[in-house]
Amino acid sequence: MKIILTNEVSGLGAAGDVVDVKDGYARNYLVPRGFAIRWTKGGEKDVEQIRRARRIREIQTLEQANEIKGRIEGVKVRLSTRAGEAGRLFGSVTPADIASAIKAAGGPDVDKRRIELGAPIKVVGSHKISVRLHPEVSANLDLEVVAA
């Protein structure tokens, strides 16, 4: 099945790419989660709009990505959130929370879609976070989650 990606999907492509995937993968995973739309002749017009929006917010060069990586890795990020007595959080930490914590700690403005969590963060403590800045550059960040 031919689809148009609306978000970046690891191992598949970036927003605005037209890719062929198996029918079940598109129908059961990509389309319901909003990662893709079905390809149509009218949808081709949407592709250019998606690509234009991606170019605006994308980091342009490898040097720029390395500079932002250095700024991110040099920041100590603490996120204060509500937690129970045993250290379990009420809810979980989202990529949007992490992006705002990086900005509050004096780091660069990071798009929440570029933050990769291995598993949901639901406990207080130190966690390793990966921020994908460029296809070739990824920054590692130590996030300390503390009880409020």
Secondary structure, DSSP 8 states (H G I E B T S, - for coil): -EEEESS-BTTTB-TT-EEE--HHHIIIIITTTTSEEE--TTHHHHHHHHHHHHHHHS---HHHHHHHHHHHHT--EEEEE-B-TTSEEEEEE-HHHHHHHHHHTT-----GGGEE-SS-EEESEEEEEEEEEETTEEEEEEEEEEE-
